[in-house]
Amino acid sequence: MENKSLGERLDAVMRLAGSGKCLADAGCDHGYVCINLVKNGSFENAIAMDLREGPLAHARVNVAAAGLSSRIACRISDGLASLDKGEADTVVVAGMGGELICKIMDREPEKFRSLDHFVLQPQSEIKEVRRHLKELGFAITDEAAVKDDGKYYFMFRVSPVAEPVDESDDDCEQALADNFGRILIEKKDPVLREWLIHEKRVKEDILKGLDKGKNSDGMSEPELPDRILQRRQEINDYIRLIELALERMD
C-alpha cells in the first residue's frame, strides 16, 4: 500500500526510515508518520511520542480513526525517555532544532546504539548535527534533501556503528561533508545543487553589504574593525567551499 503524502519533507523522512518491526517517532506531532508506515506494512508496530499532551491527544484520535490502536502506542516522552532500550529497531527524530537533537542523543546514547538505524531531520544547525554524529561514533548511511513549501530540508539515515568512523585526513573533504553532505554531493542531488546556488547568492549579498558599509564610512582596508575583516574572510572561505561542491556535482 502506498503512503498518503505528508508533504515532501515527511515523505522523504518516511523513505529513509525504510522498514522494520517497530518504529518510534520522537516528536510525533499528530502521529501521521507512524500511521502511514504501519498502515503500508513498512513496520509491524509503532510508538508515537511527544513532549506535549495536545499533539499527542490528536495522535491518539488519528491512530484510532485509522484502526491502529492495537499497533501504535502513544506516549508522553521527552526525547526517548519513555522508550525502553531494544523496544524499537528504528527511530525518527524530525522537525526539531539541531541543538535539541544533539541533546537528545547525548541523553540516551545507548538507546540509539541499540537501534538498527535512525533518521534525523534537523531544522537548524545541520553541520553541527553531522559533526556530533561522528563524535558519538555513528555513521550517516544515506541522506536526502527536499524543498517543501519554499524551504529546504536535509535529513540523514544513520547507523549506530560500534566503532568511531574514520574521518577524512583532508580538511577540505571533511568541510564539504560536514557542511553539505558527502552522500548528497556524490549523488549530485538536484535539490542540494539548487540550495548551494541559493546559498552562494545569499552570502555574496552579505559581502556586498559589508563592502557598501566600508565605502560609506570612507575607511581603507587596514582601518576596518577586525571583526568585519574576519567575517568577510569567513564568508569568502564558505563561498569557495560552495563553489568546490558545485564543481564536484558537475
C-alpha distance (Angstrom), angle and dihedral (degrees) to the residues before:
residue distance angle dihedral
M1 . . .
E2 3.80 . .
N3 3.78 122.0 .
K4 3.76 119.8 -104.9
S5 3.80 103.0 -117.2
L6 3.79 114.4 -104.1
G7 3.80 93.7 -178.2
E8 3.78 130.0 -79.0
R9 3.81 95.1 -70.2
L10 3.80 99.7 52.3
D11 3.81 92.8 35.3
A12 3.81 87.9 59.2
V13 3.81 90.8 46.8
M14 3.81 90.0 53.3
R15 3.80 92.3 49.5
L16 3.79 90.6 53.2
A17 3.82 91.2 47.8
G18 3.80 89.0 64.3
S19 3.79 114.2 177.3
G20 3.77 141.1 -47.4
K21 3.78 144.9 127.2
C22 3.80 102.6 -75.2
L23 3.80 130.8 14.1
A24 3.80 123.1 -163.5
D25 3.81 118.6 -162.5
A26 3.81 113.5 -161.2
G27 3.79 108.6 -157.8
C28 3.80 91.9 17.9
D29 3.82 96.0 171.7
H30 3.83 103.1 -169.3
G31 3.80 95.3 -4.8
Y32 3.78 99.3 -112.8
V33 3.82 96.6 135.3
C34 3.81 91.4 55.5
I35 3.80 91.9 44.1
N36 3.81 93.9 50.6
L37 3.80 96.1 45.5
V38 3.80 94.2 47.6
K39 3.79 94.0 41.7
N40 3.81 93.2 52.2
G41 3.81 93.0 47.9
S42 3.80 97.9 -110.8
F43 3.82 90.4 121.4
E44 3.79 131.3 23.5
N45 3.81 93.9 -145.8
A46 3.78 139.8 2.0
I47 3.78 142.3 -161.4
A48 3.81 116.8 -143.8
M49 3.81 111.1 -157.9
D50 3.78 132.5 -177.2
L51 3.79 135.8 162.8
R52 3.81 92.1 -136.0
E53 3.78 124.8 70.3
G54 3.82 93.1 -148.9
P55 3.81 97.8 64.2
L56 3.80 91.0 37.7
A57 3.81 90.6 55.3
H58 3.80 88.2 54.6
A59 3.81 89.1 48.1
R60 3.82 91.1 53.9
V61 3.80 90.7 51.5
N62 3.81 91.8 48.0
V63 3.81 92.9 46.7
A64 3.81 91.0 50.6
A65 3.81 91.6 47.2
A66 3.82 88.8 53.6
G67 3.82 90.2 52.0
L68 3.80 91.6 -119.3
S69 3.81 103.2 116.1
S70 3.81 90.8 117.0
R71 3.81 92.0 53.7
I72 3.81 104.5 36.0
A73 3.80 120.7 57.7
C74 3.81 119.8 -160.8
R75 3.80 118.0 -149.0
I76 3.77 139.6 174.6
S77 3.79 104.2 -122.5
D78 3.78 139.9 161.5
G79 3.80 99.8 -139.8
L80 3.81 107.5 -50.6
A81 3.82 94.8 -23.6
S82 3.83 93.4 116.8
L83 3.81 94.4 44.3
D84 3.80 118.0 92.8
K85 3.79 118.6 -137.3
G86 3.81 108.9 -94.2
E87 3.80 93.5 14.8
A88 3.81 93.6 111.3
D89 3.79 131.4 29.4
T90 3.81 95.2 -158.2
V91 3.80 131.5 38.3
V92 3.80 130.4 -169.0
V93 3.80 121.2 -158.6
A94 3.81 107.2 178.3
G95 3.78 137.9 158.4
M96 3.81 98.2 24.8
G97 3.78 131.1 115.5
G98 3.77 115.8 -90.8
E99 3.80 93.3 -118.8
L100 3.81 91.1 55.5
I101 3.81 91.9 47.6
C102 3.81 89.8 53.1
K103 3.81 90.1 50.6
I104 3.82 91.1 50.7
M105 3.81 90.2 52.8
D106 3.80 91.3 47.0
R107 3.82 92.0 51.8
E108 3.81 95.0 50.3
P109 3.84 108.5 24.2
E110 3.81 94.6 146.5
K111 3.80 92.1 52.4
F112 3.79 89.6 54.0
R113 3.82 90.5 46.9
S114 3.82 90.2 54.2
L115 3.82 92.1 60.5
D116 3.79 128.4 95.6
H117 3.79 87.1 -135.6
F118 3.79 141.6 -35.7
V119 3.80 137.8 -148.3
L120 3.80 124.5 -133.8
Q121 3.80 125.6 -169.3
P122 3.80 108.9 178.6
Q123 3.79 118.7 -168.6
S124 3.81 91.9 -152.4
E125 3.82 142.9 3.7
I126 3.80 89.9 45.0
K127 3.80 94.3 160.8
E128 3.80 90.2 51.1
V129 3.82 91.6 51.5
R130 3.81 91.2 51.8
R131 3.80 90.6 50.5
H132 3.80 92.8 46.5
L133 3.79 91.5 52.8
K134 3.81 88.7 57.8
E135 3.79 91.3 48.4
L136 3.81 89.6 54.6
G137 3.80 91.5 48.3
F138 3.81 95.0 -110.3
A139 3.82 123.2 139.7
I140 3.80 127.9 -143.1
T141 3.81 105.8 -133.4
D142 3.80 99.6 175.8
E143 3.78 138.2 9.1
A144 3.78 137.5 -164.9
A145 3.79 134.6 -165.5
V146 3.79 123.9 -163.9
K147 3.76 139.2 172.1
D148 3.80 111.7 -137.7
D149 3.80 123.4 177.3
G150 3.79 91.1 -17.3
K151 3.82 95.8 -50.3
Y152 3.80 129.2 106.0
Y153 3.80 120.8 -128.9
F154 3.80 131.2 -172.4
M155 3.79 126.5 -163.8
F156 3.80 139.3 175.0
R157 3.77 139.2 -150.0
V158 3.80 106.4 -143.1
S159 3.79 133.7 -160.6
P160 3.82 116.1 -153.0
V161 3.79 93.5 -136.6
A162 3.80 115.4 -167.7
E163 3.80 96.5 -129.2
P164 3.82 128.4 48.4
V165 3.78 110.7 -92.5
D166 3.80 118.8 -116.0
E167 3.77 114.8 -102.6
S168 3.77 121.3 -142.8
D169 3.80 114.6 -97.6
D170 3.79 87.9 -143.7
D171 3.82 110.1 88.4
C172 3.80 91.3 -156.8
E173 3.80 93.3 52.2
Q174 3.79 90.0 48.0
A175 3.80 91.5 49.7
L176 3.81 90.6 51.4
A177 3.81 91.3 50.2
D178 3.81 94.6 46.1
N179 3.79 96.2 45.9
F180 3.79 103.0 36.8
G181 3.80 110.0 10.7
R182 3.79 124.5 -98.4
I183 3.80 93.6 -131.1
L184 3.81 93.9 48.6
I185 3.80 90.2 51.4
E186 3.81 91.5 48.1
K187 3.81 89.9 49.1
K188 3.82 89.6 50.4
D189 3.79 84.7 -131.9
P190 3.83 110.0 -155.0
V191 3.82 94.2 -146.9
L192 3.79 91.4 51.9
R193 3.81 89.4 48.9
E194 3.82 90.6 51.9
W195 3.81 91.1 47.7
L196 3.82 92.3 48.7
I197 3.80 91.2 53.5
H198 3.81 90.0 48.0
E199 3.81 92.2 46.7
K200 3.81 91.6 49.5
R201 3.81 91.0 54.0
V202 3.81 91.4 48.7
K203 3.80 92.1 52.1
E204 3.81 92.5 45.3
D205 3.81 89.3 53.5
I206 3.81 89.6 52.1
L207 3.81 89.6 52.2
K208 3.81 90.7 50.6
G209 3.79 88.9 52.1
L210 3.79 91.6 51.8
D211 3.80 91.5 48.3
K212 3.81 91.3 47.5
G213 3.79 90.2 53.1
K214 3.80 90.5 49.3
N215 3.79 92.7 51.3
S216 3.81 94.2 46.2
D217 3.81 90.3 53.6
G218 3.79 91.2 49.2
M219 3.80 93.0 -130.2
S220 3.78 124.0 151.5
E221 3.80 120.9 -134.1
P222 3.86 95.7 -95.4
E223 3.81 90.2 50.7
L224 3.80 95.3 57.7
P225 3.82 115.7 109.0
D226 3.80 113.5 -99.6
R227 3.80 91.5 -119.2
I228 3.82 91.4 58.9
L229 3.80 92.8 46.6
Q230 3.80 89.9 48.7
R231 3.80 91.8 48.1
R232 3.80 91.2 50.9
Q233 3.80 91.0 49.9
E234 3.81 91.9 49.5
I235 3.81 91.8 50.2
N236 3.80 92.8 47.0
D237 3.81 90.7 49.9
Y238 3.80 90.4 49.8
I239 3.81 92.2 49.1
R240 3.81 89.8 52.1
L241 3.81 89.0 51.2
I242 3.81 90.3 51.7
E243 3.80 90.2 49.9
L244 3.80 90.4 51.2
A245 3.80 91.2 50.7
L246 3.80 90.4 50.4
E247 3.82 90.3 49.8
R248 3.81 89.6 53.5
M249 3.80 89.6 53.2
D250 3.82 96.6 51.0
